[in-house]
């Protein structure tokens, strides 16, 4: 299913998506100094997740 959907994208969408992917990979290589450092990790506590969700819902209500 996913492969079918990817093949139906326009050329502009494919180029944009692959460019974005390449930028992300280059940034990760730079951030980890060529994968010699550990990759960064994200962690949220339950309290932080509630705060972020509340902020997003209040922004959406505006």
C-alpha angles and dihedrals in degrees: 000000000000093000090052091052092049091052090054094058120107121254090251092053092049093049092047093048095046090047090052090049091050092050090051093050092048090049091050091050090050093045093051093040093241094327092299090118125055117267115258117261130211121213131175128190117220090254093054091049091053092049093050092048091050092050092050094049092049091051091049091052092059 
